[in-house]
Structures are given as structure tokens and as C-alpha cells.
């Protein structure tokens, strides 16, 4: 029986050339796609955006860190050779609990909050000397700011007696602010504000202050009571003087005219007649029975 299978057909020279052309075309398209992809990657890596609250530095693999500070917006960089370093310039807060001794050797515990930001003009120096300024507890806050805040608060606290730390609190705050700002300025940090959120002393000193305040309040109360007594006494004196003067004037007028007493009676009469009179007598409005 004849076989149903077709004999193997060998490809001719024309088919081989056709296949080679197809392979070459596919490789050509692949190369073009790779080139386009590389171009897109290079273009994408050639631009960077600086957002609000940030500034950017550029590091060149050949030339090193550039001195220019890039503001908000879109900027160009050399792809592969240059990389961007984002720096945070927003206002941040650093809180510290400081234990110190006052001028009169009283233990104090102060809670200080420092609002600060990196000086945009000195970002290059900040990065070279400290590192990247970012949010959170970075090297700047843990290694630079913490020791400066601690030392500054202790330095100022030692200039005042414990009681003065309370009575002169605005001046104490101002002194701490100035000392911290002066020391941090050397590192390119701007101090926006310093707040003393809490002052605490030993229990013994706190009780002594409370007792002193109570004694002062009691003394002030007694002083006020004494002033009231003095005022009332002066009022009585003035009233007595007035009554004595009135008596003196009446006596002088009586010496001049015996009828003066009748005049005074008329002045005080309320216009009402008496309800009853004695039998066969008349009562004048002066009070003299006739």
C-alpha cells in the first residue's frame, strides 16, 4: 500500500533568504526599541522637581558637590553623572528636658521647645559638615542640637536664683533664646522661637515657695484690714469735727438771737400738726407750748 505521508520537502534558497530577512527586521526593531527606551530613561533622569518646603543640591560624580542651591520648580541635571540631594527647610520642633542647678544651687527641671529651620543660604555647608537635613531625628538634631540646647539652658539657669527663674521668666526665656540661636547659627541653623513649656523644682523648694506666698497673702490681708480701720477712724474723726463745728455755729447764733432755735425748728418741721394737745393750751410749730 502506498504511504499517506508526504515526502520531506527541502527548503529552497529563496525560503532561507526570506527567513534571514525576517530575523534581521526583528533585530532592527528590537534595537530601535532599546534605543528609544534608553533615550526615555535618560530624558526622565535629566530633570528633577523641587517641591515647596524643600531645596535641592546636586552632586556630580566627577566634579563633586555643586555650590548652587536649587529652588522650587523643574531643573536639569546630567543623567547618570549627577544625583540630587533634597534638603528640608521647613520649620521643625525640637523638645528637650534639661536638669540643671540654679544660682542658689536649687535643682531645676526645665522643658524647652525650640522651633528651628535650616538656613537656605548655607545648605551646601550644612550638607558638607552635618549631612542631609531631613525630617525626624536625624544627625543634626541628635548630635548637634541636643547638646547645644542642654548646655545653653544649664548656662542660663546658673545665672539666676530659683525664685528669679519664676519671677523673671520672660528674661530667662530671652537669654536662653539668644544663647541657643548664637550657637546654632555656626551650623547654619536659624532659631525661630524658644518656648519654656515647664519649670519644675524640688518638692522641698516648692513647699517653701507655697508657704512664702501664703505668708505674703496673709500679710497683705492684714495690711488691708489695717487700712480699713484707719480709714474708718479717720471718718469718725471727720464726723466728730463736723458735729462740733455745727454745735459751735448753733451756739454762736443763739448768742446773737435767742429766736435762732425757732428758725432751726421750722427748718426741720415736716408740715404735720400734732395729733393731741394739752387742755386749754396751744402748741406752736417751734415746739413751745402756749
GIGI-V309626 format. One record per helix or strand of 2 or more residues. SS is the DSSP state (helix for helix, strand for strand). FROM is the first residue (numbers start at 0). TO is the last residue. If there is no record, write none. Layout:
[[SS:FROM:TO] [SS:FROM:TO]]
This chain:
[[helix:12:43] [strand:46:49] [strand:53:59] [strand:63:64] [strand:72:75] [strand:81:87] [strand:91:100] [strand:106:117] [helix:119:128] [helix:138:156] [helix:161:166] [helix:168:184] [strand:188:200] [helix:202:255] [helix:259:267]]
